[in-house]
């Protein structure tokens, strides 16, 4: 009877360690940048071209806003970013000096002014 007890404690210890591994990897160095593209009246602009650029790495990611004007970049590494948005009939707009922290969901609303593309 005494021989089984140490093995059960060892098994329980190993199980606890293995079960906690996903929790340890859950804290990643990533976050999300999302937002809405709109005009000065607040009307959403769908199908706008959105570019996310990291001045630290030079990496640029591209997407389009959906029919509700929403764009999402996720998951992305923490760091500094700028968002550039363009749409037909509007001036291109860039939002700079954006800093994304760990596990942050950064909301960046972009307002495009009517004008040249």
N, C-alpha and C positions, 0 to 999 in steps of 0.2 A: 504494500500500500504506500509506503514511504517513497518508493521509486517513481510512481506516477505523478506525484505532486510537483517535483521540480520540472518535469517535462511540460506540465500544464502551464506553469508560470512562464517558462521559456516560450511556449506557443502563444500565450496571451501577449507577451512582450513583442514578439515578432509581428503578430497580427496588428497590434496597435501602431507600430512603426509603419507597416505597409499601408494601413488605412489612412494614415496622416499624410502620405506623400502627395496626393492630389491637392490637399490644402496648402502645402508648402509651395507648390508650383502655381497656385492661384494668384499669388502676388506678382504679377508680371509688370514689366516696365512699359506698359501700353495704355492707351486711352482712346478717346473718340473726339473727332471734330465734326460737328453737324451744324446745320443752320437752315435759314430760309432766304431765298432770293426774292426781292420784291422791288416795286417801283416806289417813287416818292409818296404815292397815295396809299401804299400798303397792299396794293394788289400783287398777288404772287406772280412770278415769272417762271413758267415751266420750260424745260428743255434748254436751260442756260448752261453754258460750258463753265465748269468749275475746276480750277487747278489749285492743288495744295503743294506748296514748295517749302522745303526745309533749307534755310540758308546755312545750317550747320553741315549738312551732307550733300546738298545740291540735288537731292532726290525730288522729283516732281510726280505727283499722282494726279490723274484726271478722272472726272466723272461728269454727269449731267444732273441737273435738278429734275425731280419728277414733276408730275402735273400739278402738285400742290406747292411747287417751288422748293421742296426740301432736298438737301444733299447730305450725304453721310460719308465720312472717311473713317473706317474702323476695321480692325484694330490698327493703330499706328503707334510708333515709338514715341516716348516722351521727348520733348525738346521744343525748339522754336520753329514757328511756321508763319507763312503768309498765305492768304487765300485770294486768288484772282478770279473774277467772274466776268463773263462777257455774254451778251445776247444781242440778237439782231434788233437794230433800232435803238440801242442803248450804248452809253459810254462804258468802256471797260473800267472796272473798279477793283482796287487791291486793298485788302486789309492786312497790315503788317504788324510786327511785334506781338504775335500771339504765342503764348507759352502754354504748353500742355504738360500737366503734371501726371504722376502715376494714378491710374484708374479714374482720371478726370473725364467728364463728358462736357467739352467746351462748346457752347452755343454761340455761333457767329452769324448774326443777321446781316445780310448784304443788301444795301439799297442802291439800285442802278438808276442813274439819271438819264432821261431821254437824250438822244443825240447820236453822234456817229458811232458806227460799230467798231 
